[in-house]
Amino acid sequence: MKTNHTYSFILLSVILLFCFILNISLGSISIPFSEVLKSLFGTSENSTWQIIVTDLRLPKAITAIMVGSGLGISGLLMQTLFRNPLAGPFVLGITSGASLGVALVILGSGLFGGFFATALISKWSIVIAASLGSLLVLLAVLAVSSKVRDTMAILIIGLMFGSITAAVVSVLSYFSSAEQLQQYIFWGFGSLSNLSWDEILIFFGIYSIGILLSIFSIKGLNALLLGDNYAKSLGLSLKMSRFVIILATSLMAGTITAFAGPIAFIGLAIPHLTRQIFKTSNHKILLPAVFLFGAIVMLICDGIAQVPNSDFILPINAITALVGAPVVIWLLVKQRKMMF
């Protein structure tokens, strides 16, 4: 890591810590900042505040960090692999597969009747359905990537998978009731809340594998920026590199969608924000920077979505777009060109 970026990383780490504590301090119930710190260390004398902080707000803040960093890194991997600034973590159809799985559980009773009508629609059933949908699309994309040499062909095939699953969801929606459609739409809004510690442990385990695979791909990502021929001249196996990058992205994006819903904007915008600020294409710098930026932005968006000291919680998807899109537009207009 270059010396001239050291202070930037220290500053970002401090900002992340501040946003993390601030996020835990915000909510419908006002808790003094000193009591929030005591609750984090398990020394609060107010048992109600202790439960609110450790069982509700702390898991949500940790989820926000994993979602923001995971989507940011996934977007970076996809933009580098396809050398396309508009590529995001969901271009492979992973989110569409998860949406199809959830649609089969929530909307399936309208078309298939009894079996789905009597199925237990719970938090875990939706997570499992989303995970299975993402997994099926992942296996299909990996199978295609082993047969196709052209990287852009993989991108197009991923988009086609997304179109197919979207068509099936449309058919299911047509035969569903208003109540079922409302439940599916609410899932599509995305949510960082209501994850138990057991769910977070599973989430963190799969997320960590994706992060490790991303770190393992740094050399390959830097080589791919200079073209396939240059990468081959360095002895890089393009097929293996593509496989690892796609697998890392799919694990992170699929798991995030399963547990938090389809969170928009973060994966597309965070890599661009990072490049504008750090002025580099070296993934040894970009990867940790995107991790920090993604986590910070997600914590800020979640804090805004909570509408502090009120009972309202706005859709996190709406906040990520409303807060982030104007910032990206301003940065791109100011810089007059997009680094890539």
C-alpha positions in Angstrom: 0.0 0.0 0.0 1.4 3.3 -1.0 2.5 5.7 1.7 0.5 8.6 0.3 -2.7 6.7 0.9 -2.0 5.8 4.5 -3.6 8.9 5.9 -6.7 8.4 3.7 -7.2 4.9 5.0 -6.7 6.1 8.6 -9.3 8.8 8.1 -11.8 6.4 6.5 -11.4 3.9 9.3 -12.1 6.7 11.9 -15.1 7.8 9.9 -16.4 4.2 9.7 -16.0 3.8 13.5 -17.9 7.1 14.0 -20.7 6.1 11.6 -21.0 2.7 13.3 -21.4 4.1 16.8 -23.7 6.9 15.4 -25.9 4.3 13.6 -26.3 2.3 16.9 -27.3 5.5 18.7 -30.1 6.3 16.3 -33.6 4.8 16.5 -37.2 5.2 17.5 -36.2 5.2 21.2 -33.7 7.9 22.3 -30.8 6.4 24.3 -28.1 8.7 25.7 -24.8 8.2 23.9 -23.0 7.3 27.2 -25.6 4.5 27.7 -25.0 3.2 24.1 -21.3 2.8 24.9 -22.1 1.1 28.2 -24.5 -1.3 26.4 -21.9 -2.2 23.9 -19.6 -3.2 26.7 -22.4 -4.9 28.6 -22.2 -2.5 31.6 -25.5 -0.6 31.2 -27.8 -0.7 34.2 -30.9 -0.3 32.1 -31.8 -3.8 30.8 -34.2 -2.4 28.2 -31.6 -0.2 26.6 -29.1 -3.1 26.8 -31.4 -5.4 24.8 -32.3 -2.7 22.3 -28.6 -1.9 21.6 -27.2 -5.5 21.6 -30.1 -7.4 20.1 -31.6 -4.9 17.6 -29.3 -2.0 16.7 -25.9 -3.8 16.8 -26.9 -6.6 14.5 -28.4 -4.1 12.1 -25.2 -2.0 12.1 -23.1 -5.1 11.4 -25.4 -6.1 8.6 -25.1 -2.6 7.1 -21.3 -2.9 7.1 -21.4 -6.4 5.4 -24.0 -5.3 2.9 -22.3 -2.0 1.9 -18.8 -3.5 1.7 -19.9 -6.7 0.0 -21.9 -4.9 -2.7 -19.2 -2.4 -3.2 -16.5 -5.0 -3.7 -18.8 -7.1 -5.9 -19.4 -4.1 -8.1 -15.7 -3.4 -8.4 -15.0 -7.0 -9.4 -17.7 -6.9 -12.1 -16.6 -3.6 -13.5 -13.1 -4.8 -13.8 -14.0 -8.2 -15.2 -16.2 -6.8 -17.9 -14.3 -3.5 -18.3 -17.7 -1.8 -18.2 -18.4 1.2 -15.9 -22.1 0.3 -15.9 -21.6 -3.2 -14.6 -22.8 -4.0 -11.1 -22.9 -6.9 -8.7 -26.2 -8.1 -10.2 -25.4 -8.2 -13.9 -24.9 -12.0 -13.7 -28.6 -12.5 -12.8 -27.9 -13.4 -9.2 -30.5 -11.0 -7.8 -33.0 -12.1 -10.4 -32.5 -15.7 -9.3 -33.0 -14.7 -5.7 -36.2 -12.7 -6.6 -37.5 -15.8 -8.5 -37.0 -18.0 -5.4 -38.8 -15.5 -3.2 -41.6 -15.1 -5.7 -42.2 -18.8 -5.8 -42.6 -18.8 -2.1 -44.7 -15.7 -1.7 -46.6 -15.5 -5.0 -46.6 -19.2 -5.9 -50.0 -19.9 -4.2 -51.8 -17.8 -6.7 -50.7 -20.0 -9.6 -50.0 -23.4 -8.0 -52.6 -23.3 -5.3 -52.7 -25.6 -2.3 -49.0 -26.6 -1.8 -47.7 -23.1 -1.8 -50.8 -21.8 0.0 -50.1 -24.1 3.0 -46.3 -23.5 2.9 -44.9 -21.7 5.9 -43.8 -18.2 4.7 -41.3 -17.3 7.3 -38.0 -15.4 7.5 -36.0 -18.6 7.0 -38.1 -19.9 4.1 -37.6 -16.6 2.2 -33.8 -16.7 2.9 -33.6 -20.3 1.8 -35.7 -19.6 -1.3 -33.6 -16.6 -2.3 -30.3 -18.6 -1.6 -31.5 -21.5 -3.8 -32.5 -19.1 -6.6 -29.2 -17.4 -6.5 -27.4 -20.7 -6.4 -29.1 -22.1 -9.4 -28.3 -19.0 -11.5 -24.7 -19.1 -10.2 -24.3 -22.7 -11.3 -25.7 -21.8 -14.7 -23.4 -18.9 -15.1 -20.4 -20.9 -14.0 -21.3 -23.6 -16.4 -21.5 -21.1 -19.2 -18.2 -19.4 -18.2 -16.4 -22.7 -18.5 -17.6 -23.0 -22.1 -17.5 -19.4 -23.4 -14.2 -17.6 -23.9 -15.6 -14.1 -24.5 -16.2 -12.2 -21.3 -18.8 -10.0 -22.9 -20.8 -13.1 -23.8 -21.0 -14.0 -20.1 -22.3 -10.5 -19.4 -25.0 -10.9 -22.1 -26.0 -14.4 -20.9 -26.3 -13.1 -17.3 -28.6 -10.4 -18.5 -30.7 -13.0 -20.4 -31.0 -15.1 -17.2 -32.3 -11.9 -15.5 -34.8 -11.4 -18.3 -36.1 -15.0 -18.0 -36.5 -14.9 -14.3 -38.2 -11.5 -14.5 -40.7 -13.0 -17.0 -41.5 -15.9 -14.6 -42.0 -13.4 -11.7 -44.4 -11.4 -13.9 -46.5 -14.5 -14.6 -46.6 -15.3 -10.9 -47.5 -11.7 -10.1 -50.4 -11.8 -12.5 -52.0 -14.8 -10.7 -51.3 -13.4 -7.2 -53.5 -11.6 -4.7 -53.0 -8.0 -3.7 -51.8 -9.1 -0.3 -49.2 -11.4 -1.8 -48.0 -8.7 -4.2 -47.6 -6.3 -1.3 -45.5 -8.8 0.7 -43.3 -9.4 -2.3 -42.9 -5.6 -3.0 -42.0 -5.0 0.6 -39.3 -7.7 0.3 -38.0 -5.9 -2.8 -37.6 -2.6 -0.8 -34.7 -4.2 1.1 -34.2 -4.3 4.8 -31.2 -4.5 7.2 -33.4 -5.1 10.3 -34.7 -8.2 12.0 -31.6 -10.4 11.6 -30.8 -12.6 14.6 -27.3 -13.3 15.7 -27.6 -16.9 14.3 -28.5 -15.4 10.9 -25.7 -12.9 11.0 -23.2 -15.7 11.8 -24.3 -17.6 8.7 -24.3 -14.4 6.7 -20.8 -13.5 7.9 -19.4 -17.0 7.1 -20.4 -16.9 3.4 -19.6 -13.2 3.1 -16.1 -13.9 4.5 -15.4 -16.5 1.8 -16.4 -14.0 -0.8 -14.0 -11.4 0.7 -11.1 -13.9 0.8 -11.7 -14.9 -2.8 -11.7 -11.2 -3.8 -8.4 -10.7 -2.1 -7.0 -13.8 -3.8 -8.1 -12.2 -7.2 -6.2 -8.9 -6.8 -3.3 -9.8 -9.0 -5.7 -11.1 -11.7 -7.9 -8.0 -11.5 -4.9 -5.7 -12.1 -3.7 -7.9 -15.0 -7.2 -7.9 -16.6 -7.2 -4.1 -16.7 -4.4 -4.2 -19.3 -6.2 -6.8 -21.5 -6.4 -10.5 -21.9 -3.2 -10.9 -23.9 -1.2 -9.1 -21.2 -2.8 -11.2 -18.5 -1.8 -14.4 -20.4 1.7 -13.1 -20.8 2.0 -13.0 -17.0 1.0 -16.6 -16.8 -2.5 -15.9 -15.6 -5.2 -18.4 -16.3 -8.1 -16.4 -17.6 -10.6 -19.2 -17.1 -9.6 -19.7 -13.5 -9.5 -16.0 -12.8 -12.9 -15.5 -14.2 -14.2 -18.4 -12.3 -12.9 -17.1 -8.9 -14.1 -13.5 -9.6 -17.6 -14.7 -10.6 -17.8 -17.1 -7.6 -16.7 -14.3 -5.2 -19.3 -11.9 -6.6 -22.0 -14.5 -6.6 -21.4 -15.5 -3.0 -21.5 -12.0 -1.7 -24.3 -10.6 -3.9 -26.4 -13.8 -3.5 -26.0 -13.9 0.3 -26.7 -10.2 0.7 -29.9 -10.5 -1.4 -31.0 -13.5 0.5 -30.7 -11.8 3.9 -31.3 -8.1 3.1 -33.2 -8.1 -0.1 -32.1 -6.5 -3.4 -30.2 -3.4 -2.4 -29.7 -1.1 -5.3 -27.1 1.6 -6.3 -24.3 0.7 -3.8 -22.6 -1.9 -6.0 -22.6 0.4 -9.1 -21.7 3.7 -7.5 -19.2 3.0 -4.7 -16.4 1.8 -7.0 -16.7 5.0 -9.0 -16.7 7.2 -5.9 -13.6 5.4 -4.7 -11.8 5.8 -8.0 -12.6 9.5 -8.1 -11.1 10.1 -4.7 -8.1 7.7 -4.7 -7.2 8.4 -8.4 -5.9 4.8 -8.9 -6.8 1.6 -10.7 -4.6 -0.6 -8.5 -6.8 -3.1 -6.8 -4.5 -3.4 -3.8 -5.7 0.1 -2.9 -9.1 0.0 -4.4 -10.3 -3.2 -2.7 -9.9 -2.0 0.9 -11.0 1.5 0.0 -14.2 0.2 -1.6 -14.7 -1.9 1.5 -14.5 1.2 3.8 -16.5 3.5 1.5 -19.3 0.9 1.0 -19.6 0.3 4.7 -19.7 4.0 5.5 -22.3 4.9 2.9 -24.5 2.0 3.9 -24.4 3.0 7.6 -25.3 6.6 6.6 -28.1 5.5 4.4 -29.5 3.3 7.1 -29.3 6.1 9.7 -31.3 8.3 7.3 -33.8 5.5 6.6 -34.6 5.1 10.3 -35.9 8.7 10.6 -34.4 9.1 14.1 -36.8 9.5 17.1 -39.8 8.3 15.0 -41.5 5.0 14.4 -41.1 5.3 10.6 -38.5 3.2 8.7 -38.1 4.2 5.1 -37.2 1.7 2.4 -33.4 1.4 2.3 -33.4 1.1 -1.5 -35.0 4.5 -1.8 -32.4 6.1 0.5 -29.4 4.5 -1.2 -30.5 6.0 -4.6 -31.7 9.4 -3.2 -28.5 10.0 -1.2 -26.0 8.4 -3.5 -27.0 9.2 -7.1 -26.7 13.0 -6.8 -23.3 12.6 -5.2 -22.1 10.5 -8.1 -23.5 12.9 -10.7 -21.8 15.8 -8.9 -18.5 14.0 -8.8 -18.6 13.0 -12.5 -19.6 16.5 -13.6 -16.8 18.0 -11.5 -14.2 15.6 -12.7 -15.6 15.7 -16.3 -14.5 12.2 -17.0 -14.9 8.8 -15.4 -11.8 7.0 -14.2 -11.7 3.3 -15.2 
